[in-house]
Amino acid sequence: MEEQKLSVFRLPIRVYYEDTDAGGVVYHSTYLNFMERARTEWMFARGINLNTYAATEQKMFVVKSIQVDYKKPAHLCDDLVVETTITKLTATRVYFQQLIYRQEELLVSGLVELVCLNTETRRPVPLPLLFS
């Protein structure tokens, strides 16, 4: 499959106390959780329930690599939006760009590579058609 850019999926996130340190600043690793939630909701919106998908389709998705650039911190009670866009597809891999905003202000950008694997062999297998 050729490189492409599909529509943007947006997930609102509110920062809770559990997401922050004692000073009310979001932990660096929490942004990865926000990105994971957005990718999971992206899949739910396309009919993939990760709770049952592996059992019914014998396919699972794993993060192969992730690149994160922290620009500005988020704080307790901030309303954020995680934007998720597919930037590239191969037969077995999907590459997401994920951007986390507070209003118009970009706080974090991430590039995530997911690989589709067979649940038994743990070997790469073709992505489902919903990615194309």
Secondary structure by P-SEA (a helix, b strand, c coil): ccccccbbbbbbbbbcccccccccccccaaaaaaaaaaaaaaaaaaccccccccccccbbbbbcbbbbbbcccccccbbbbbbbbbccccccbbbbbbbbbccccccccbbbbbbbbccccccccccccccc
